[in-house]
Every structure is written in C-alpha cells, then in structure tokens.
C-alpha cells in the first residue's frame, strides 16, 4: 500500500475482525455489516441503497434492471447442475424478481491454470443451454487465467440487463398487513445437494439442486395480478434471511407456518442429521412472492401450471405487529422467532 | 461431471493442450483460439461476434453499451494505482472506446479468507475515487468469500453500462486507407510498473501505471470530429495486439513508425533489460484512435488539451496493401512485421 496513488485519508470503520472471514460471504449479519460499513459507506447512491437484487436505472427514456453475481461454488459439478447453469440462472432470477424481462448477460471467467479444457467445455455447454432455456443472450465476456494454487478451478461472474415490464414497480415498502407470502416449491434442495456432493453423502433418491430460470414463471404471476408487492430469490441465507430482509426494509412483521413450507422429506431428514435448519439453506430455483391477499389464489393457480411451480404454496402473511421480525408458527403449535444468522452455514454454496 | 444435468453430447473441439495454460489469459493467439473454439462456438450471436470492447445492444428504443472485465492483477497495490481503480477505469474505458458515455458500474468481489480489512478499505476508497473522477455510479454489487489458498487476496469484476452518443457508430470495418492512427500518450507504463513492483526493480524515477479513465478525453475527440472510425484501448497484449485485431477485422494494412511512438526513455530501457517489446506491454490509460486523415490534426490538438493526452501522437496510418497485417518502419529505416503474440508476456497484469 506504500505506492498508493490517492491519499484519501479516510479511516477504516471499526470492525471486530481485522481480516475477511468466510462468514463475510454468508449472507448473514456479518455480510451485512461489511456491506453497510465498507461498500455502502463509500459507494452509496440511491440505486445501490435500494438493496434490490438488481439496480433499476434509467438510460434516457428507458428503465432497465442491472445486476451482477460471482459464482465460486464448490464442487463445480453437482447433482442437478454445474457452476455454469447456476451462474446463468442466478442472474436471470435476480433480474426477474425485480419485475424485469432478462435480456442480455455478460460472462467473466477466472480460470485456474490447469483446469481441464473438457471441464470448461462442459460448463460452457451448460451455460449455453441455460441461456437458451431462459431466452437470454450472452453478449460480452472476459477471460482471465490465474496461476495454479491462486484460484480454484473456475470462478464465473455473470452480470445481466433486463427490461422493466411496463408499469411494474416492486418494492418491500409496498407490503401491507394481510398480504400473502408464496413460494414456488420445495426448499433447501440446492444447499443440500452441494453439501451431499461435497461430503459424499448418499440418499435413497438423489437430491438435486433446484437451479432453474424463473423468468417465465414470474412473468405469469405478473400477468395474473397487478398487486404483486415484492419478489426475492432466497439463495444464500435461504428463506429465513430473505424474509428478514423484507421485514426489515418494509417495517412489517412476517408470519410463516412451518406446516405450509414445502420440503422433500429426505431433504428435511438430511437437514436434521447435519444439524442444519432448512430455512437457512440456499435455493437456486425459488422465488418468494408477496402479493395482495385477494390475488394470492389466482397467482398460485398460475404458478402451479408451470413445471417449476407445481409445489407452490402460500406459506405465510404480512402482519402489522412484530415489525421487522419473522415469526414462525411451528408444527407443535408454538411460535418462534426466525432470526437472521450471523455467519455462514455452508461456505461456497453458489 | 458424473452428475451433469444436460447430456448435450457435443464433442470438445480439438486443442493442442488438455488444460488451461497461463497463456490462455494473455490476449494473444492462444487466448483467441480459446475464445473462438470454446466461447464463440457456443455463445455466438451477432453482439458477441462483433468483438468490440463492449456489446452494443438495444433496450426498446435505446441503444446502450454493455461490457465486463475481471481483474486479477498481482500485486493488488502498485505504483500509480490499485486493483480497485484499475477495475473502474478499465470498464469505463471499454465503454468509452465504443463511443458510449459510461454511466453505471456493477462490482463483484471475490475475497480470499484472511484479506486484511484495511486493504479492502483502501481498494474501496480507490474505486470510489475513480468512479467520481469518471462520473459513473456503482449501482449494484456482490461479494463472495473463498477459503484461504483458493483465491489470491481479491479479484474484482466490474461490468458497465453506457449510453451510446447520438449518431456515433464506430467499427473497424469503417477504416479506410489513408486514415491516421493516434495514441494519447506514452506506452507500456502499466505493464512495466507491475513488473517492476513484482520483481522489486528500482528505477531512477518511479515508473507508475498509466491507469486512468479516458471517457472525457474521448468525448472531446468525438465532439471534434464525426469521422472517428474506431477506437480501442490497448490493454493486455499492448498496442501490437490491438492493431493486429483491427487490421484483421477491417481487412486493411496498418503501418506504424517506431520513431513516432511515444515512450518514456526509462520504460524503453526497462523493456530492453527485461527482454520485453514495449509494443506488447499492457497500457491502462491509453486509446488507439483511427480517424480520417483530414480530421487527425484537429483531434490531436483537442487531445493535447487534456492532461491524459499531452503526449498524444499520430503513430501511423491505414494502408491498402498488407491487408490484415501490422508493419512497423523501424528507427533504422527497415520494415518489420509486428505479429500477434501467441502467449503471455506478463501474466496477471490486469
């Protein structure tokens, strides 16, 4: 740092830690502290501070959505997908949940010296396939190579641009008490698939990642109702973190019902054995949709027509009390607070 | 790969190597083979195949530029800058050389566990400073953390969106014999600064990276002439690779004059000592501008008014003969072919 060009003389905010921890990437409270104290404090502008999955920006008369995500998942091939389709689907979903029609994707590869070309080829094929399914074009890219031992096979950044659907404006602050919370299917499958594959766990029937592009399903919901309040994809940090973020931003309470949350029995068992709470496990093909109560049944019906929505369910509602909190009514009839986790349950999940 | 979801059954193209080499990231012929045989063969679409520094895309009635770059430079702090301002300036320049006004930037961090927060903070400050100077907003971002030994301190992806300046359409195919080739200053400083810093070399006066945002300089050129044919920033692979790419795409010859190419004496000496050809060394604050002969003097005058253009010079011209080739008239009056290099002179330069 001796040769640093600008002497900006701006003191580092106070942290409990002097170094980056794995938990800073986990999507929990430690991630949020890093975001707020380091990134937002310097880069802050209204677009960034909206904290949506995509920034909604204007180019002259057009309103577009813009998003970015880097993928560092380990392993790079796993039941149900690869880092390649994960990267395309993740960016497509970040655009779609903001009410945008995903159109254009950029791809930045960071390859480690020694990566087998055959692996790169499989990943590229999976990206092409995922882009075709989602109906997006990969229009620009970049490739860097780092020396052996300075990366981990392959990291991929995908950024994306989408057109905002006319008239659609989604925001957590639109949530009102009584609104329903819908999810399009069974939770925790991506995280458990990665975990199982990393640890060599075997299940009776293989648990696959749910990685999928949700833009068509979401388009259907937006066409069925003009009272969708907000949508989010519960990836890192799972359903619990996503709902906490919404409750916090919207200053409302959120109540969910454990018995309404769709989950495969073996995924649930795997979570119990591993000591993990499925509410915090990453999903890569799920959307949380908050919608006016009177439109919820119609949206649910629409969603179930899509193969990515056959297990769709209303899992809860927005409440006036318990502002900023997520409360779950458990199977045994008690209530418990579903907190934001501080750290990382499963590192390098996406 | 056993668990791969899509059996696409598409054979891997034939390569001389089975693995990724450092040279695949060098911007030379090996990089191009990877691009063409793996990425273009699958992702190919007219936007991508234009091979511009940014993709020019339409969102309804608006024409925008979209670009992406990942930065893996080693070391992360070097004379004249850091990986942070490099990432902002690089993406700003990729937009600007396509005739776009850079507007919005996304930032994707891949942090290695153990990165000192103080280093991250310095990098973030440098990004903020660079964004302010260039007049762009950082509107969306993402942070991933990888375990110790699986990354190298910090990698940054920056993607960017720009508005296309009304009426500006730049393309190598617009180059005509007689057009002049201008560069806005002295070459090879970024690469030599990195190299010196990595190898602990000392010079009488420190050689600093030329990292800078060129959007204002370029805007001036575009306002001074409506006969700019094409612009490129000669980063990885240097001036030689950039000119070769243009000559190839445009099917014209390019002639340059060694005695017209601006270079600091000590940079030139450093190149001689290190056995490097400055024409192939990366620049991070330079643009190659090809312009109609009658507008060249005016553009040069305009450029020299900008502090990033005081050493601007006409270094050559477009020729009818030697199509697809770059020929240099040397100091001793002979001519030599300036080829595309195959591999990597300096790995991890950006």
Interface residues (C-beta under 8 A of the other chain):
Chain A: X1 X2 X3 X4 X5 X6 X8 X10 X12 X13 X15 X17 X18 X19 X20 X21 X22 X23 X24 X25 X26 X31 X34 X35 X38 X39 X42 X43 X45 X47 X48 X54 X55 X57 X59 X60 X61 X62 X64 X66 X67 X68 X69 X70 X71 X72 X74 X77 X78 X79 X80 X81 X82 X85 X103 X104 X106 X107 X108 X109 X110 X111 X112 X113 X114 X115 X116 X117 X118 X119 X120 X121 X122 X124 X125 X126 X127 X128 X129 X131 X137 X138 X139 X140 X141 X142 X143 X144 X145 X146 X147 X149 X150 X151 X152 X155 X157 X159 X161 X163 X197 X206 X208 X347 X348 X350
Chain B: X1 X2 X3 X4 X5 X6 X8 X10 X12 X13 X15 X17 X18 X19 X20 X21 X22 X23 X24 X25 X26 X31 X34 X35 X38 X39 X42 X43 X45 X47 X48 X54 X55 X57 X59 X60 X61 X62 X64 X66 X67 X68 X69 X70 X71 X72 X74 X77 X78 X79 X80 X81 X82 X85 X103 X104 X106 X107 X108 X109 X110 X111 X112 X113 X114 X115 X116 X117 X118 X119 X120 X121 X122 X124 X125 X126 X127 X128 X129 X131 X137 X138 X139 X140 X141 X142 X143 X144 X145 X146 X147 X149 X150 X151 X152 X155 X157 X159 X161 X163 X197 X206 X208 X347 X348 X350
